[in-house]
Amino acid sequence: MEFEAKLEWQRNGQNFLDQRYSRAHEWIFDGGLRVPASSSPLSVPLPMSNADNVDPEEALVAAASSCHMLFFLSLAARRGHVVESYSDHAIGLLEKDGAGRMAMTSITLRPAIVFAGADWPDEDEIAAIHHEAHDKCYIANSLKAEIAIEPPVS
């Protein structure tokens, strides 16, 4: 299987050699969805970055969260549990790794899940579904960063 994304950036007459050009660009996905993207203002100061756009680091954290959720929902359904809602506040930590390079060293997922009906799975079963979802998640399997699952922060 192949998955693709297109990217478009243009200099638009800006001086390039002084490193003060805009990092704003677009990601284009199948179906025509265009997502405004940019470097993070934490990496490239404003105005060369655009804080309103999605940056690659946020996208990586969102991809890990989304992948985990999609497997969790499927596994819960297979076990006979109806999920009413699932929300997550995922946080990625960008810092120097063991080799001294900047890397996403950990991603923490804090899913808040509401099940339908009165027969909710117990904490052990929810933990087992999370564990299996993590093991099956393509994104988690592709990353060196640790991905932890924690209760949501109130």
Z-matrix of the N, CA and C atoms (Angstrom, degrees):
N
C 1 1.447
C 2 1.518 1 108.86
N 3 1.286 2 114.92 1 140.82
C 4 1.456 3 120.86 2 174.69
C 5 1.521 4 109.60 3 -121.04
N 6 1.296 5 115.29 4 143.78
C 7 1.459 6 122.09 5 174.51
C 8 1.516 7 106.60 6 -125.89
N 9 1.302 8 116.40 7 141.71
C 10 1.453 9 117.80 8 -177.70
C 11 1.509 10 111.37 9 -134.91
N 12 1.288 11 113.96 10 154.92
C 13 1.453 12 122.76 11 172.12
C 14 1.518 13 106.16 12 -141.54
N 15 1.293 14 115.51 13 144.49
C 16 1.455 15 120.25 14 176.72
C 17 1.521 16 108.12 15 -106.72
N 18 1.300 17 115.41 16 155.26
C 19 1.446 18 121.92 17 -179.85
C 20 1.522 19 108.12 18 -134.13
N 21 1.334 20 116.62 19 138.66
C 22 1.459 21 121.08 20 176.85
C 23 1.518 22 109.99 21 -132.58
N 24 1.339 23 116.02 22 129.80
C 25 1.461 24 124.07 23 175.46
C 26 1.520 25 107.55 24 -139.56
N 27 1.314 26 117.18 25 144.29
C 28 1.465 27 121.34 26 175.39
C 29 1.517 28 109.10 27 -136.27
N 30 1.327 29 114.82 28 143.40
C 31 1.458 30 121.40 29 -179.99
C 32 1.516 31 112.24 30 -69.78
N 33 1.316 32 117.70 31 -33.40
C 34 1.471 33 123.06 32 178.92
C 35 1.527 34 113.19 33 52.72
N 36 1.336 35 116.08 34 41.15
C 37 1.450 36 121.26 35 173.84
C 38 1.515 37 116.14 36 78.70
N 39 1.321 38 117.77 37 0.68
C 40 1.458 39 120.04 38 -179.30
C 41 1.527 40 110.76 39 -71.46
N 42 1.331 41 116.14 40 149.28
C 43 1.459 42 119.35 41 173.04
C 44 1.522 43 107.45 42 -61.71
N 45 1.311 44 116.90 43 135.14
C 46 1.462 45 120.68 44 -173.83
C 47 1.522 46 112.21 45 -106.62
N 48 1.313 47 116.68 46 -40.60
C 49 1.458 48 120.81 47 -171.68
C 50 1.526 49 113.63 48 -69.17
N 51 1.325 50 117.73 49 -19.21
C 52 1.468 51 119.87 50 178.92
C 53 1.534 52 112.52 51 -87.06
N 54 1.340 53 117.25 52 3.51
C 55 1.476 54 123.60 53 178.39
C 56 1.538 55 113.08 54 67.26
N 57 1.321 56 117.91 55 15.73
C 58 1.459 57 120.58 56 -177.97
C 59 1.525 58 111.83 57 -106.36
N 60 1.301 59 117.28 58 36.31
C 61 1.456 60 122.92 59 178.93
C 62 1.527 61 109.58 60 -96.63
N 63 1.307 62 116.71 61 158.09
C 64 1.464 63 121.61 62 -179.49
C 65 1.521 64 110.75 63 -69.56
N 66 1.306 65 115.56 64 136.00
C 67 1.477 66 121.64 65 175.14
C 68 1.525 67 111.08 66 -94.08
N 69 1.330 68 117.76 67 0.74
C 70 1.471 69 121.30 68 179.34
C 71 1.528 70 109.51 69 -65.63
N 72 1.314 71 115.63 70 137.05
C 73 1.457 72 122.41 71 -179.54
C 74 1.527 73 108.07 72 -154.71
N 75 1.315 74 117.02 73 -176.99
C 76 1.469 75 120.80 74 178.56
C 77 1.516 76 110.43 75 -127.51
N 78 1.322 77 114.46 76 142.37
C 79 1.457 78 121.39 77 168.37
C 80 1.522 79 105.88 78 -98.90
N 81 1.330 80 116.71 79 135.01
C 82 1.466 81 121.13 80 179.64
C 83 1.526 82 107.63 81 -120.20
N 84 1.326 83 115.43 82 124.84
C 85 1.459 84 120.97 83 -177.52
C 86 1.520 85 110.58 84 -111.99
N 87 1.336 86 115.78 85 165.22
C 88 1.466 87 119.29 86 178.64
C 89 1.518 88 109.04 87 -56.90
N 90 1.282 89 115.41 88 147.79
C 91 1.460 90 120.18 89 -175.22
C 92 1.518 91 112.15 90 87.64
N 93 1.346 92 117.06 91 -7.03
C 94 1.446 93 120.81 92 175.08
C 95 1.517 94 116.56 93 92.26
N 96 1.332 95 118.42 94 0.22
C 97 1.454 96 120.17 95 179.05
C 98 1.526 97 109.50 96 -61.84
N 99 1.326 98 116.02 97 129.51
C 100 1.464 99 122.65 98 178.61
C 101 1.527 100 107.86 99 -115.43
N 102 1.309 101 116.65 100 124.88
C 103 1.460 102 121.69 101 -178.39
C 104 1.527 103 108.72 102 -114.46
N 105 1.333 104 117.57 103 120.55
C 106 1.461 105 119.64 104 176.00
C 107 1.526 106 109.92 105 -65.67
N 108 1.312 107 116.24 106 127.15
C 109 1.464 108 121.62 107 -177.15
C 110 1.530 109 109.39 108 -128.16
N 111 1.305 110 116.12 109 164.01
C 112 1.456 111 122.41 110 179.27
C 113 1.514 112 108.60 111 -166.56
N 114 1.314 113 115.71 112 166.27
C 115 1.454 114 117.93 113 167.55
C 116 1.526 115 107.32 114 -68.83
N 117 1.309 116 116.11 115 159.09
C 118 1.452 117 120.48 116 176.66
C 119 1.530 118 109.63 117 -72.35
N 120 1.331 119 118.04 118 141.42
C 121 1.460 120 119.74 119 173.89
C 122 1.532 121 112.35 120 -61.40
N 123 1.338 122 117.09 121 -17.27
C 124 1.456 123 120.42 122 175.79
C 125 1.529 124 111.40 123 -74.13
N 126 1.349 125 116.06 124 -23.33
C 127 1.463 126 121.26 125 178.93
C 128 1.522 127 112.17 126 -97.10
N 129 1.310 128 115.68 127 -43.32
C 130 1.469 129 122.11 128 -179.08
C 131 1.524 130 106.54 129 -127.41
N 132 1.329 131 117.01 130 117.53
C 133 1.468 132 119.53 131 -174.30
C 134 1.527 133 113.61 132 -62.41
N 135 1.331 134 114.19 133 154.74
C 136 1.455 135 121.08 134 172.05
C 137 1.531 136 107.40 135 -63.09
N 138 1.278 137 121.86 136 147.30
C 139 1.457 138 129.79 137 3.48
C 140 1.527 139 113.78 138 -92.40
N 141 1.342 140 118.53 139 10.12
C 142 1.466 141 119.20 140 -179.55
C 143 1.533 142 111.73 141 -74.00
N 144 1.309 143 118.25 142 -18.52
C 145 1.462 144 122.32 143 173.19
C 146 1.528 145 107.45 144 -113.22
N 147 1.315 146 116.27 145 169.52
C 148 1.459 147 121.72 146 -179.99
C 149 1.521 148 108.29 147 -125.84
N 150 1.317 149 116.06 148 107.91
C 151 1.466 150 121.25 149 -175.93
C 152 1.524 151 113.03 150 -64.55
N 153 1.336 152 118.01 151 -20.46
C 154 1.463 153 121.07 152 179.68
C 155 1.529 154 112.37 153 -77.78
N 156 1.321 155 117.57 154 -17.65
C 157 1.461 156 121.37 155 -177.07
C 158 1.521 157 110.85 156 -90.00
N 159 1.315 158 116.13 157 159.85
C 160 1.458 159 122.20 158 176.48
C 161 1.523 160 108.10 159 -74.52
N 162 1.332 161 116.50 160 133.65
C 163 1.457 162 118.40 161 175.69
C 164 1.530 163 109.53 162 -103.84
N 165 1.341 164 117.95 163 160.74
C 166 1.463 165 120.52 164 -176.15
C 167 1.527 166 113.48 165 -56.99
N 168 1.321 167 117.34 166 -34.79
C 169 1.463 168 119.87 167 -179.43
C 170 1.529 169 110.85 168 -66.92
N 171 1.342 170 116.44 169 -43.93
C 172 1.473 171 120.05 170 176.32
C 173 1.522 172 110.59 171 -62.32
N 174 1.318 173 116.18 172 -40.41
C 175 1.464 174 120.43 173 -178.78
C 176 1.530 175 110.92 174 -63.90
N 177 1.324 176 116.77 175 -38.69
C 178 1.463 177 120.18 176 178.61
C 179 1.526 178 110.67 177 -64.46
N 180 1.311 179 117.03 178 -44.22
C 181 1.466 180 121.33 179 178.39
C 182 1.530 181 110.14 180 -63.48
N 183 1.340 182 116.53 181 -43.76
C 184 1.464 183 120.38 182 178.57
C 185 1.522 184 111.45 183 -63.55
N 186 1.340 185 117.60 184 -39.38
C 187 1.464 186 120.90 185 179.49
C 188 1.526 187 110.56 186 -63.54
N 189 1.329 188 117.23 187 -42.46
C 190 1.468 189 120.25 188 178.88
C 191 1.529 190 110.33 189 -63.96
N 192 1.329 191 116.79 190 -42.72
C 193 1.461 192 121.02 191 179.58
C 194 1.522 193 111.12 192 -64.66
N 195 1.320 194 116.42 193 -45.66
C 196 1.463 195 121.39 194 -178.44
C 197 1.521 196 111.48 195 -64.35
N 198 1.321 197 117.05 196 -44.83
C 199 1.466 198 121.02 197 -179.99
C 200 1.533 199 110.37 198 -60.07
N 201 1.335 200 116.25 199 -46.23
C 202 1.465 201 120.26 200 179.95
C 203 1.527 202 110.38 201 -60.78
N 204 1.343 203 116.61 202 -45.43
C 205 1.462 204 120.43 203 -179.54
C 206 1.526 205 111.39 204 -60.16
N 207 1.326 206 116.76 205 -45.23
C 208 1.467 207 119.76 206 -177.24
C 209 1.521 208 111.90 207 -61.35
N 210 1.330 209 117.09 208 -40.74
C 211 1.465 210 119.19 209 176.18
C 212 1.531 211 110.98 210 -70.46
N 213 1.335 212 117.88 211 -39.40
C 214 1.463 213 120.30 212 178.28
C 215 1.521 214 110.67 213 -58.30
N 216 1.339 215 117.10 214 -47.28
C 217 1.471 216 120.56 215 -179.36
C 218 1.528 217 111.39 216 -59.73
N 219 1.323 218 116.77 217 -45.01
C 220 1.459 219 120.88 218 -179.34
C 221 1.531 220 111.34 219 -63.41
N 222 1.327 221 116.11 220 -43.76
C 223 1.466 222 119.93 221 -178.80
C 224 1.529 223 111.23 222 -68.54
N 225 1.337 224 117.02 223 -38.21
C 226 1.468 225 119.75 224 177.38
C 227 1.524 226 110.13 225 -62.79
N 228 1.325 227 116.99 226 -42.34
C 229 1.466 228 120.53 227 178.97
C 230 1.523 229 110.56 228 -62.28
N 231 1.327 230 117.47 229 -42.79
C 232 1.475 231 120.95 230 178.59
C 233 1.515 232 111.92 231 -60.70
N 234 1.325 233 116.71 232 -30.20
C 235 1.471 234 121.25 233 -179.74
C 236 1.529 235 111.49 234 -87.90
N 237 1.334 236 116.91 235 -0.25
C 238 1.459 237 120.37 236 176.76
C 239 1.519 238 114.86 237 88.56
N 240 1.325 239 117.66 238 15.78
C 241 1.463 240 121.19 239 179.55
C 242 1.525 241 109.73 240 -102.88
N 243 1.312 242 116.03 241 129.12
C 244 1.455 243 121.23 242 178.52
C 245 1.530 244 108.59 243 -92.97
N 246 1.316 245 115.52 244 119.63
C 247 1.458 246 120.48 245 178.12
C 248 1.530 247 107.75 246 -91.71
N 249 1.306 248 115.56 247 124.13
C 250 1.470 249 121.68 248 179.58
C 251 1.527 250 110.52 249 -83.77
N 252 1.325 251 116.06 250 -43.12
C 253 1.466 252 120.06 251 178.42
C 254 1.524 253 109.81 252 -154.08
N 255 1.323 254 114.20 253 154.85
C 256 1.461 255 121.86 254 179.79
C 257 1.518 256 106.03 255 -144.89
N 258 1.306 257 117.11 256 121.70
C 259 1.461 258 120.62 257 174.67
C 260 1.524 259 107.87 258 -131.81
N 261 1.308 260 115.92 259 154.45
C 262 1.456 261 120.32 260 -176.44
C 263 1.516 262 108.69 261 -142.60
N 264 1.302 263 115.84 262 144.75
C 265 1.466 264 122.80 263 170.65
C 266 1.523 265 105.49 264 -120.35
N 267 1.331 266 115.42 265 88.92
C 268 1.459 267 122.21 266 -175.70
C 269 1.523 268 109.92 267 -88.08
N 270 1.326 269 115.68 268 142.69
C 271 1.460 270 121.52 269 179.89
C 272 1.524 271 109.04 270 -132.60
N 273 1.334 272 115.25 271 127.73
C 274 1.455 273 121.23 272 176.19
C 275 1.515 274 109.90 273 -105.68
N 276 1.329 275 115.93 274 143.89
C 277 1.458 276 121.43 275 179.76
C 278 1.519 277 108.86 276 -109.35
N 279 1.323 278 115.99 277 115.53
C 280 1.459 279 122.75 278 177.56
C 281 1.521 280 107.15 279 -100.61
N 282 1.323 281 115.40 280 119.01
C 283 1.457 282 120.82 281 -178.83
C 284 1.518 283 109.08 282 -157.98
N 285 1.317 284 116.72 283 176.85
C 286 1.461 285 120.03 284 178.47
C 287 1.521 286 109.45 285 -71.46
N 288 1.329 287 114.83 286 135.13
C 289 1.461 288 119.97 287 177.31
C 290 1.530 289 109.83 288 -87.14
N 291 1.311 290 117.12 289 -173.33
C 292 1.460 291 122.17 290 -178.91
C 293 1.516 292 113.94 291 -59.64
N 294 1.319 293 117.25 292 -25.14
C 295 1.462 294 121.95 293 179.35
C 296 1.525 295 111.61 294 -92.32
N 297 1.337 296 117.78 295 3.28
C 298 1.454 297 121.33 296 179.12
C 299 1.526 298 114.63 297 82.97
N 300 1.342 299 117.40 298 9.56
C 301 1.469 300 121.46 299 178.80
C 302 1.524 301 109.51 300 -97.58
N 303 1.330 302 115.70 301 148.66
C 304 1.461 303 119.60 302 175.90
C 305 1.524 304 108.66 303 -69.52
N 306 1.322 305 115.45 304 130.58
C 307 1.461 306 120.84 305 -177.96
C 308 1.520 307 108.97 306 -152.75
N 309 1.327 308 115.61 307 154.82
C 310 1.451 309 121.26 308 171.02
C 311 1.532 310 104.58 309 -77.13
N 312 1.332 311 116.98 310 102.82
C 313 1.464 312 120.69 311 -172.81
C 314 1.520 313 113.45 312 -88.95
N 315 1.311 314 117.11 313 -21.26
C 316 1.465 315 119.05 314 176.55
C 317 1.521 316 109.40 315 -157.92
N 318 1.311 317 114.11 316 152.77
C 319 1.464 318 122.44 317 174.16
C 320 1.524 319 105.95 318 -132.11
N 321 1.313 320 115.87 319 126.71
C 322 1.459 321 120.18 320 178.38
C 323 1.520 322 108.65 321 -111.09
N 324 1.322 323 115.47 322 124.61
C 325 1.461 324 122.71 323 176.69
C 326 1.521 325 107.93 324 -100.42
N 327 1.323 326 116.26 325 136.44
C 328 1.470 327 121.05 326 178.43
C 329 1.526 328 109.16 327 -127.94
N 330 1.328 329 116.96 328 68.09
C 331 1.460 330 118.46 329 -176.30
C 332 1.525 331 113.14 330 -71.62
N 333 1.319 332 114.18 331 138.58
C 334 1.465 333 122.32 332 171.58
C 335 1.525 334 106.01 333 -111.27
N 336 1.331 335 115.85 334 117.79
C 337 1.460 336 120.97 335 -172.09
C 338 1.517 337 109.20 336 -120.53
N 339 1.322 338 115.24 337 133.84
C 340 1.462 339 121.28 338 175.31
C 341 1.521 340 106.81 339 -117.57
N 342 1.315 341 115.04 340 126.51
C 343 1.460 342 121.29 341 177.76
C 344 1.521 343 109.23 342 -98.90
N 345 1.312 344 116.82 343 152.66
C 346 1.458 345 121.95 344 178.44
C 347 1.526 346 109.17 345 -84.36
N 348 1.302 347 115.42 346 153.47
C 349 1.458 348 120.40 347 175.43
C 350 1.513 349 112.72 348 77.00
N 351 1.321 350 114.77 349 -173.73
C 352 1.462 351 121.07 350 -175.59
C 353 1.527 352 112.01 351 -96.15
N 354 1.331 353 118.16 352 -15.05
C 355 1.458 354 121.36 353 -174.27
C 356 1.534 355 110.69 354 -96.56
N 357 1.328 356 115.73 355 71.79
C 358 1.460 357 120.81 356 178.90
C 359 1.526 358 109.65 357 -78.44
N 360 1.320 359 117.56 358 147.34
C 361 1.463 360 118.63 359 173.91
C 362 1.530 361 109.66 360 -66.68
N 363 1.347 362 116.47 361 151.21
C 364 1.460 363 118.59 362 178.67
C 365 1.533 364 109.84 363 -78.60
N 366 1.327 365 116.62 364 174.07
C 367 1.465 366 121.96 365 -175.77
C 368 1.523 367 112.05 366 -58.94
N 369 1.335 368 117.35 367 -38.13
C 370 1.463 369 119.87 368 179.97
C 371 1.525 370 111.67 369 -64.92
N 372 1.340 371 116.84 370 -40.85
C 373 1.458 372 119.39 371 179.52
C 374 1.534 373 110.89 372 -69.51
N 375 1.327 374 116.81 373 -39.38
C 376 1.468 375 119.85 374 176.93
C 377 1.530 376 109.68 375 -61.11
N 378 1.333 377 116.21 376 -43.25
C 379 1.470 378 120.24 377 178.52
C 380 1.531 379 110.64 378 -62.41
N 381 1.326 380 117.12 379 -39.27
C 382 1.463 381 120.65 380 178.81
C 383 1.527 382 111.22 381 -65.64
N 384 1.328 383 116.78 382 -39.13
C 385 1.473 384 120.13 383 177.49
C 386 1.531 385 109.39 384 -65.22
N 387 1.331 386 117.15 385 -43.51
C 388 1.471 387 120.22 386 176.65
C 389 1.522 388 111.15 387 -59.15
N 390 1.317 389 116.68 388 -44.55
C 391 1.466 390 120.90 389 -179.05
C 392 1.533 391 110.65 390 -60.81
N 393 1.322 392 116.39 391 -46.53
C 394 1.467 393 120.06 392 179.91
C 395 1.533 394 111.16 393 -66.88
N 396 1.343 395 116.81 394 -39.18
C 397 1.466 396 120.30 395 177.52
C 398 1.524 397 110.31 396 -61.33
N 399 1.318 398 116.64 397 -42.48
C 400 1.463 399 120.85 398 178.23
C 401 1.531 400 110.80 399 -62.15
N 402 1.317 401 116.33 400 -44.09
C 403 1.472 402 120.53 401 179.87
C 404 1.524 403 112.15 402 -63.29
N 405 1.326 404 117.53 403 -32.27
C 406 1.463 405 121.60 404 -177.20
C 407 1.531 406 113.37 405 -88.87
N 408 1.322 407 117.97 406 -18.59
C 409 1.467 408 121.97 407 -173.60
C 410 1.529 409 110.90 408 -65.79
N 411 1.330 410 116.05 409 120.83
C 412 1.466 411 121.95 410 -179.34
C 413 1.528 412 111.41 411 -61.62
N 414 1.311 413 116.16 412 -38.42
C 415 1.465 414 119.70 413 -177.57
C 416 1.528 415 109.18 414 -68.67
N 417 1.318 416 117.50 415 -48.18
C 418 1.467 417 120.15 416 178.69
C 419 1.530 418 110.70 417 -59.21
N 420 1.318 419 116.67 418 -38.64
C 421 1.463 420 120.41 419 179.81
C 422 1.520 421 112.54 420 -69.69
N 423 1.317 422 117.44 421 -15.58
C 424 1.460 423 122.42 422 -177.87
C 425 1.523 424 113.28 423 -96.34
N 426 1.313 425 117.79 424 -11.45
C 427 1.459 426 121.70 425 -173.54
C 428 1.520 427 112.13 426 -104.09
N 429 1.324 428 115.11 427 150.07
C 430 1.460 429 120.75 428 172.25
C 431 1.522 430 110.73 429 -84.64
N 432 1.331 431 116.79 430 -23.16
C 433 1.464 432 121.20 431 -176.66
C 434 1.523 433 110.77 432 -66.16
N 435 1.311 434 115.54 433 144.72
C 436 1.456 435 120.75 434 173.57
C 437 1.526 436 108.13 435 -70.74
N 438 1.319 437 116.79 436 138.33
C 439 1.459 438 121.24 437 174.34
C 440 1.510 439 107.47 438 -118.77
N 441 1.329 440 116.31 439 116.21
C 442 1.457 441 122.56 440 -177.76
C 443 1.519 442 109.64 441 -106.91
N 444 1.325 443 116.07 442 148.86
C 445 1.458 444 122.54 443 174.83
C 446 1.522 445 106.76 444 -112.66
N 447 1.338 446 115.79 445 124.44
C 448 1.464 447 121.12 446 -179.99
C 449 1.521 448 109.31 447 -130.03
N 450 1.331 449 117.04 448 162.45
C 451 1.456 450 119.26 449 175.05
C 452 1.532 451 109.48 450 -64.50
N 453 1.326 452 117.54 451 153.63
C 454 1.463 453 119.41 452 177.89
C 455 1.527 454 110.95 453 -63.49
N 456 1.317 455 115.81 454 150.91
C 457 1.456 456 121.63 455 176.64
C 458 1.522 457 107.52 456 -87.16
N 459 1.301 458 116.33 457 128.19
C 460 1.475 459 120.85 458 -178.58
C 461 1.496 460 111.36 459 -82.74
